Amino acid sequence: MKDVCIAAAQAGAKILRDLYDRPRDIHLKGRIDLVTDADKASEEVVIETLNELAPGVRILAEESGERGKGDARFIVDPLDGTTNYAHGIPLFCCTVGFEENGKVVAGCTVDPLRNEVFHAARGEGAFLGANRLHVSRARELVEAVVCTGFPYGNRERLQQMMAAFSRFTDLAQGTRRLGSAALDLAYVAAGRLDGFWEIGLRPWDVAAGQVIIEEAGGLVTRFDGSPLTLDGREIAAAGPVLHAAILEVLRATSTAPLPSAR
């Protein structure tokens, strides 16, 4: 199914690339959560491709929800980084994962503007195009660039996330917030980022990234080190040595006081 994920993600990415310089039709799904005509157009093409290449397989897509039945499903984010896309910031992607019996076994994330295709399947390794990927060998935060994002929902946990961001900024070589979780995870797999953490994510944000990072030799867990669940809404990812240091910071900052009730 990896080849199906690649074909579908590339098809969606082409739509994003073709529409990128055109005027946007933008709507709000939440207070600051955007959806554009490009999200919908890309998702339509991704689903058409999946139905053609793997007919009858269940599909969970961000904009249109879930369709079909069975123990296997494709998980689709047609445009991860919508706010970047809507503002003309060239950091976004199309991502497709394949989950079977509760485990993601293949996935692909495509950066349309750089034509970078990150992909992996269980037991086969992770790749950028034809080049094998390996996570960073950073051993300490002082030599690491780490990345996060901030949730559209769960604003009550924003203070805790800011506490973690502040602590990582103090300890790490650098901190980043790029605006596309799926692309951030691909960058961890490629060793461009040394680690990533975030809350409030959904299955389509992390499905492909999980298998790509793990096949590149990294660890992907919840903040307490327990196995990642796609609906768990929190993720910590890094190389196997640095991962422990990231979890230590997240544990230490998890007790940051919540905002007072209004």
Phi, psi and omega per residue, in radians:
M1 nan -0.176 3.117
K2 -1.036 -0.752 -3.125
D3 -1.111 -0.582 3.081
V4 -1.173 -0.767 3.088
C5 -1.026 -0.755 3.136
I6 -1.089 -0.836 -3.112
A7 -1.072 -0.746 -3.114
A8 -1.191 -0.774 -3.134
A9 -1.146 -0.648 3.093
Q10 -1.175 -0.651 3.111
A11 -1.125 -0.781 3.099
G12 -1.137 -0.701 3.141
A13 -1.094 -0.631 3.111
K14 -1.085 -0.709 3.096
I15 -1.080 -0.786 3.139
L16 -1.066 -0.718 3.134
R17 -1.162 -0.753 -3.110
D18 -1.143 -0.573 -3.075
L19 -1.631 -0.101 -2.942
Y20 -1.021 -0.727 -3.071
D21 -1.594 0.077 -3.125
R22 -1.614 2.807 3.080
P23 -1.038 2.501 -3.059
R24 -1.708 2.490 2.940
D25 -1.791 1.859 -2.945
I26 -2.046 2.368 3.074
H27 -2.301 2.816 3.103
L28 -1.747 2.265 2.982
K29 -1.619 -0.369 3.120
G30 -2.643 -2.911 -3.071
R31 -1.021 -0.713 3.137
I32 -2.295 0.171 -3.072
D33 -1.642 2.012 -3.025
L34 -1.684 2.725 2.875
V35 -2.428 2.451 -3.108
T36 -2.119 2.960 3.053
D37 -1.064 -0.491 -3.140
A38 -1.223 -0.673 3.049
D39 -0.934 -0.867 -3.056
K40 -1.204 -0.710 -3.140
A41 -1.165 -0.729 3.113
S42 -1.120 -0.789 -3.121
E43 -1.070 -0.690 3.134
E44 -1.049 -0.757 -3.130
V45 -1.233 -0.690 3.106
V46 -1.049 -0.817 -3.123
I47 -1.146 -0.700 3.080
E48 -1.029 -0.747 -3.133
T49 -1.145 -0.763 3.120
L50 -1.107 -0.739 3.134
N51 -1.148 -0.544 3.129
E52 -1.314 -0.746 -3.029
L53 -1.561 -0.426 -3.134
A54 -2.457 1.140 -3.045
P55 -1.049 2.429 3.077
G56 1.537 -0.168 -3.141
V57 -1.380 2.399 -3.141
R58 -1.049 2.572 -3.113
I59 -2.349 2.267 2.950
L60 -1.961 2.052 -3.115
A61 -2.178 2.549 -3.018
E62 -1.032 -0.792 -3.004
E63 -1.493 -0.576 -3.031
S64 -1.900 -0.041 3.085
G65 1.455 -2.674 -3.010
E66 -1.891 2.503 3.095
R67 -2.486 2.591 3.114
G68 1.552 3.061 -3.120
K69 -2.342 2.865 3.086
G70 2.233 2.955 -3.113
D71 -1.470 -0.145 3.116
A72 -2.029 2.590 3.112
R73 -2.727 2.636 2.939
F74 -1.559 2.504 3.139
I75 -2.144 2.098 -2.879
V76 -2.129 2.229 2.848
D77 -2.053 1.860 -3.033
P78 -1.236 -0.416 3.110
L79 -2.666 1.706 3.070
D80 -1.664 2.095 -3.002
G81 1.863 0.639 -3.064
T82 -1.055 -0.717 -3.141
T83 -1.090 -0.741 3.040
N84 -1.002 -0.847 -3.093
Y85 -1.030 -0.802 -3.092
A86 -1.135 -0.473 -3.131
H87 -1.723 0.102 3.114
G88 1.348 0.326 3.094
I89 -1.548 2.123 -2.951
P90 -1.430 0.923 3.069
L91 -2.334 1.683 -3.127
F92 -2.871 2.987 -3.081
C93 -2.799 2.974 2.939
C94 -2.029 2.326 -3.027
T95 -2.405 2.433 -3.115
V96 -2.404 2.213 3.051
G97 -2.043 2.807 3.085
F98 -2.204 2.112 -3.104
E99 -1.949 2.352 3.141
E100 -2.341 2.193 -3.129
N101 0.918 0.726 3.063
G102 1.418 0.110 -3.123
K103 -2.255 2.292 3.088
V104 -1.293 2.140 -3.049
V105 -2.009 -0.158 3.109
A106 -2.776 2.725 3.107
G107 -2.993 2.814 3.128
C108 -2.582 2.382 3.045
T109 -2.208 2.220 -3.077
V110 -2.063 2.197 2.981
D111 -1.573 1.891 -3.002
P112 -1.136 -0.674 -3.016
L113 -1.354 -0.498 3.110
R114 -1.724 -0.057 -3.109
N115 0.920 0.761 3.106
E116 -1.775 2.216 -3.081
V117 -2.027 1.831 3.101
F118 -1.655 2.264 -3.076
H119 -2.665 2.738 -3.136
A120 -2.810 2.728 2.955
A121 -2.440 2.576 -3.095
R122 -0.972 2.238 3.095
G123 1.418 -0.005 -3.080
E124 -2.014 -0.066 -3.107
G125 1.555 2.977 3.110
A126 -2.015 2.578 -3.013
F127 -2.480 2.625 2.866
L128 -1.936 1.800 -2.944
G129 1.124 -2.110 3.120
A130 -1.726 -0.009 -3.050
N131 -1.669 2.243 -3.107
R132 -1.190 2.456 -3.129
L133 -1.763 2.577 3.044
H134 -2.450 2.370 3.095
V135 -1.164 2.877 3.135
S136 -1.042 2.648 3.056
R137 -1.709 0.201 3.139
A138 -0.975 2.372 -3.078
R139 -1.881 -0.386 -3.093
E140 -2.335 2.660 -3.124
L141 -1.086 -0.542 -3.096
V142 -1.089 -0.359 3.108
E143 -1.873 0.250 -3.001
A144 -2.032 2.547 2.914
V145 -1.853 2.093 -3.084
V146 -2.043 2.798 -2.961
C147 -2.448 2.652 3.098
T148 -2.617 -3.104 2.986
G149 -2.526 2.957 -3.132
F150 -2.106 2.421 -2.955
P151 -1.277 2.565 2.989
Y152 -1.267 -0.688 3.010
G153 -1.716 -2.923 3.123
N154 0.900 0.669 -3.120
R155 -1.116 -0.339 3.109
E156 -1.162 -0.318 3.111
R157 -1.715 0.110 -3.095
L158 -1.079 -0.660 -3.135
Q159 -1.108 -0.673 3.079
Q160 -1.143 -0.708 3.124
M161 -1.155 -0.660 3.103
M162 -1.168 -0.609 3.082
A163 -1.099 -0.746 3.093
A164 -1.140 -0.760 3.137
F165 -1.051 -0.743 3.122
S166 -1.096 -0.750 -3.114
R167 -1.180 -0.744 3.088
F168 -1.110 -0.653 3.124
T169 -1.098 -0.606 3.110
D170 -1.255 -0.683 -2.993
L171 -1.618 -0.550 -2.999
A172 -1.581 2.919 3.046
Q173 -1.172 -0.584 3.114
G174 -2.891 2.661 3.043
T175 -2.153 2.580 -3.108
R176 -2.396 2.678 2.934
R177 -2.381 1.781 -2.966
L178 -1.654 -0.378 3.028
G179 1.667 0.166 3.081
S180 -2.548 1.755 -3.063
A181 -1.052 -0.731 -3.118
A182 -1.102 -0.675 3.099
L183 -1.254 -0.666 3.052
D184 -0.974 -0.787 -3.130
L185 -1.139 -0.678 3.068
A186 -1.085 -0.660 3.126
Y187 -1.197 -0.582 3.037
V188 -1.108 -0.773 3.118
A189 -1.053 -0.617 -3.108
A190 -1.458 -0.084 -3.128
G191 1.400 0.116 3.103
R192 -1.301 -0.650 2.964
L193 -1.930 2.526 -3.112
D194 -1.550 -0.406 3.134
G195 -2.863 2.840 -3.112
F196 -2.606 2.494 3.016
W197 -2.561 2.607 3.083
E198 -2.929 2.751 2.987
I199 -2.059 2.893 3.032
G200 1.408 0.182 -3.119
L201 -1.449 2.787 -3.116
R202 -1.999 2.923 -3.083
P203 -0.921 -0.685 -3.095
W204 -1.223 -0.336 3.094
D205 -1.304 -0.539 -2.905
V206 -2.090 -0.203 -2.992
A207 -1.028 -0.995 -3.128
A208 -1.124 -0.718 -3.101
G209 -1.064 -0.632 3.137
Q210 -1.034 -0.915 -3.081
V211 -1.218 -0.577 3.130
I212 -1.152 -0.771 3.128
I213 -1.163 -0.805 -3.098
E214 -1.124 -0.638 3.089
E215 -1.288 -0.290 3.043
A216 -1.574 0.086 3.058
G217 1.697 0.165 -3.103
G218 -1.701 3.085 3.095
L219 -1.995 2.449 3.112
V220 -2.335 2.031 -3.069
T221 -2.475 -3.137 2.884
R222 -1.386 3.047 -3.073
F223 -1.115 -0.465 -3.132
D224 -1.565 0.100 3.129
G225 1.548 -0.073 3.116
S226 -1.301 2.827 -3.086
P227 -1.012 2.497 3.098
L228 -1.152 2.371 2.921
T229 -2.036 2.426 -3.013
L230 -1.087 -0.489 3.133
D231 -1.752 0.275 -3.077
G232 -1.386 -0.232 3.016
R233 1.169 0.198 3.013
E234 -2.570 2.557 -3.053
I235 -2.614 2.450 3.001
A236 -2.312 2.221 -3.051
A237 -2.407 2.416 -3.137
A238 -3.022 3.082 2.960
G239 -1.129 2.822 -2.995
P240 -1.096 -0.502 3.140
V241 -1.441 -0.833 -3.085
L242 -1.208 -0.448 -3.069
H243 -0.954 -0.713 -3.125
A244 -1.107 -0.680 3.130
A245 -1.164 -0.641 3.104
I246 -1.156 -0.758 3.109
L247 -1.103 -0.625 3.134
E248 -1.094 -0.736 3.097
V249 -1.142 -0.727 -3.125
L250 -1.149 -0.652 3.077
R251 -1.141 -0.735 -3.085
A252 -1.182 -0.528 -3.088
T253 -1.713 -0.044 -3.106
S254 -1.233 -0.250 3.138
T255 -1.681 0.188 3.084
A256 -0.985 2.404 -3.071
P257 -1.097 2.459 3.071
L258 -1.339 2.711 3.095
P259 -1.031 2.553 3.113
S260 -1.211 2.598 -3.135
A261 -1.142 2.543 -3.141
R262 -1.901 nan nan
